Amino acid sequence: MKRFVKVLLQNPGAASLALFTREIWANPRAMGAACPSTPSLASRMASWVPLDQEGLVVELGGGTGAVTTALLKHGVPPWKLVVVERSPTLVNHLRQRFPQLRVIQGDAAHLTQLLGHDHAQGIGSIVSSLPLRSLHPATTRAISHQFEMLIKSGGLLIQFTYNLRGTRDRLLPCFRRVSSKIVWGNLPPARVEVFERE
Ligand SMILES: C[S@@+](CC[C@H](N)C(=O)[O-])C[C@H]1O[C@@H](n2cnc3c(N)ncnc32)[C@H](O)[C@@H]1O
């Protein structure tokens, strides 16, 4: 056991995978995925974040940090990035892995409250890995209401889904879909959708 823990600590990739797997056992509906996003999916999502945009970049469902890593690599400044994650265990992991970032523990259905004064700066983009299909429908509705309230006209919502047919239009009535492409290199393949607030 000691040797196993030592190997995990020396190998952040393996540690992330082990943690992700444990969280799936604990809460499969909230995790909504069999494994962390691959770098190809994460970098596709991050590439949509405009770097010249005012306001915060909010990542929802940080997990073990696959998309967070891609957002930083893409050039999002750490002071502009806020990560929200529901699981306290994953929040601890994210805080250790990214001490330079603000990581908030809580449910994205209460995003306005979680961001507190921060949302007064405005939100440029939201990058979401939330499993909207597998969450309770009331939670999904509350989250989509938060998107409508917090993203200003012209702002972007970048969301991925394992539903290769894409997100239902009626879930985001105030948004216009500007891109929807499958990333075949993810395991399993996933669709990255980009919505602009009207
Ligand atoms: C599909 S995993 C994605 C993890 C990571 N971003 C990735 O791409 O590998 C979904 C993440 O959303 C988190 N989550 C689920 N429901 C949430 C909610 N209501 N509010 C905040 N985070 C939530 C889960 O704990 C999990 O870490």
The ligand as an ORCA input file, in Angstrom:
! r2SCAN-3c Opt
* xyz 0 1
  C     -17.076     14.925    -16.474
  S     -16.211     15.414    -14.990
  C     -15.054     16.535    -15.766
  C     -13.775     16.713    -15.000
  C     -12.658     17.472    -15.732
  N     -13.022     18.837    -16.065
  C     -12.283     16.744    -17.009
  O     -12.675     17.225    -18.081
  O     -11.606     15.705    -16.904
  C     -17.442     16.475    -14.267
  C     -16.995     17.245    -13.025
  O     -18.059     18.118    -12.642
  C     -18.202     18.101    -11.222
  N     -19.591     18.483    -10.913
  C     -20.714     17.744    -11.132
  N     -21.800     18.424    -10.771
  C     -21.377     19.633    -10.330
  C     -22.052     20.788     -9.850
  N     -23.389     20.817     -9.747
  N     -21.319     21.874     -9.511
  C     -19.957     21.842     -9.617
  N     -19.261     20.772    -10.070
  C     -19.960     19.672    -10.424
  C     -17.870     16.660    -10.848
  O     -17.528     16.520     -9.478
  C     -16.721     16.360    -11.827
  O     -15.491     16.709    -11.254
*
